[in-house]
């Protein structure tokens, strides 16, 4: 499974100049695919010179602000979405990750993305069950020989709610 975007995407990049009084030159090489029924690879190169007097002015300021709000923020223990309990079960190359996500502000969980070691792949959630202030999530883990073999792995959870998105890290068994 792949994740894509439809119609529009803005990837905000924060640039901090070494010298605020000097111009900044940005060079970008971007490789991406445009897909409908099939995907076509695209390679683009771009350059942009930003003069010191223009560093805070942009015709795209409002659009950037809108997309910056969509960037997942680090979770805070006392507020918002957060993983509060995690269980791993399974052997013989079929491992299931089950966890609870607390949503004390009523921000129902919509989607979850989990990342870990390069050898692990986390399927899309088999199910997300929202029960009041808690969501229950289950997903398969590919690349793990057993639940025990995952001990010590650091996982990154991107929790997507109806209103917010947050990132949280969790070390298995730690």
Secondary structure, 3 states (H helix, E strand, C coil): CCCCCCCCCCCCCCCCCCCCCCCEEEEEEEEEEEECCCEEEEEEEEEEEECHHHCCCCCCHHHHHHHHCCCCEECECCECEEEEEEEEECCCCCEEEEEEEEECCCCCEEEEEEECCCCCEECCCCEEEEECCEEEEEEEEECCCCCHHHCCCEEEEEEEECCCEEEEEEECCC
